[in-house]
Amino acid sequence: MIPPDHPRYRSLVVRERMAACARQGIVSWEGLTAHGRGEAFDYLIGERTTDSARVAERTAAAMLLAARHPVISINGNTAALAAPEIAALQRACGAIVEVNLFHRTEERVRQIEALLRDAGVAVFSGEAEQLLPLSHDRAWCRREGMYAADLVLVPLEDGDRCEALVRMGKKVIAIDLNPLSRTARTATLTVVDELTRALPAIANACTALSVSERKHLIDSLDNHYLLQEAIVEMTTRLAHALD
Amino acid sequence: MIPPDHPRYRSLVVRERMAACARQGIVSWEGLTAHGRGEAFDYLIGERTTDSARVAERTAAAMLLAARHPVISINGNTAALAAPEIAALQRACGAIVEVNLFHRTEERVRQIEALLRDAGVAVFSGEAEQLLPLSHDRAWCRREGMYAADLVLVPLEDGDRCEALVRMGKKVIAIDLNPLSRTARTATLTVVDELTRALPAIANACTALSVSERKHLIDSLDNHYLLQEAIVEMTTRLAHALD
């Protein structure tokens, strides 16, 4: 047991949860390494939601509410880190939640769907088909789910899938701590924030924003500016780190 | 099989090796996450040896050759990533190589020692005692090994052990891609470079440096300057990343 007053309590609890999910097969080996990359970038933004990330989160909420058929795409790391937060966001915005894995097996899909349902998520399940223009496992999705979506929220996604979804004409919201990643640079909107901070912030904005605020956020979206602001945060913190 | 002409061949081969070693129990769950953190920082220095890292590697060689009783401390990640490079460095500088684990079990120690021996390392083994001023598993080392060392090379080490070794009056050389980590800031000398680039560079410098060059490098060691230079590399790359 980690004592709650430990200075790194939150980070240590998250690591324990990730390790437990890796043992069960919910998180892949590659997922653990990807989590480490995220930790490094989170450290560089000060392990807090920056002002520009706050704007991105409010914009994400506005886009989710404006979408005709929004879908939240879930992988192993997202389910392990934030199943309750996904349930709360689904309640706030009404999006479909669908599991889409890079390292896909029927057993992993079943385990992740069970974990999500236990946390209160209404999971869109059933027969998947190879519908996305991607090789191998990543092509699988559901015709009435991600394939039909006009907007997809992809937390912790790989660059290939993000590009494929954008090429299919969909709006894509990425949650990615690395502002230089292909996903971050390809997405319509990138939230550079840690998942369990970002999802509640988006859910809160869904209920708090007025219609005119939502319209203003969507009209003024400039993802290049948001990424540049995240980079400025990182360089500023790095430059003063040894002071 | 990953095709050798793949643009990310080296990185993908390393990840496969890490996953294989994780399956065998040589690399811990935490080790995979730590590897991911390293990947993120390596990306920020351009996945190459910087000029300041080259100076640090030459200084590391000079310090290893000047030491009375140098010891190289090996953990699971180091063995998985660089067993042949450890063997080559041992041949070049004559250091003792000793396994010291954060998540210690007799089985893991045995596996890692076998992996090192298969790669040609002369492993200093035998009875360990709880000799370091650290809690739990990390206190274990050998009386004639790390405990007696005047200099310890700790690749990919945790901050607690680095601090404990420095407090015991030992010189510590760290190889750590994060110039802000407690290890990086506590060590006598920090090499901010990726392990499989750093170890061969140190081994080469062991044979290439003249006696007067070695003396000059040791006399002019300024670890704060080396860390600051690594940070300047990262901020410069980040600042131009979206150009």
Interface residues (C-beta under 8 A of the other chain):
Chain A: R15 M18 A19 A22 R23 W29 E30 L32 T33 A34 H35 G36 R37 G38 E39 A40 F41 Y43 N178 P179 L180 R185 H224 L227 Q228 I231 M234 T235 L238 A239 A241 L242
Chain B: R15 M18 A19 A22 R23 W29 E30 L32 T33 A34 H35 G36 R37 G38 E39 A40 F41 Y43 N178 P179 L180 R185 H224 L227 Q228 I231 M234 T235 L238 A239 A241 L242
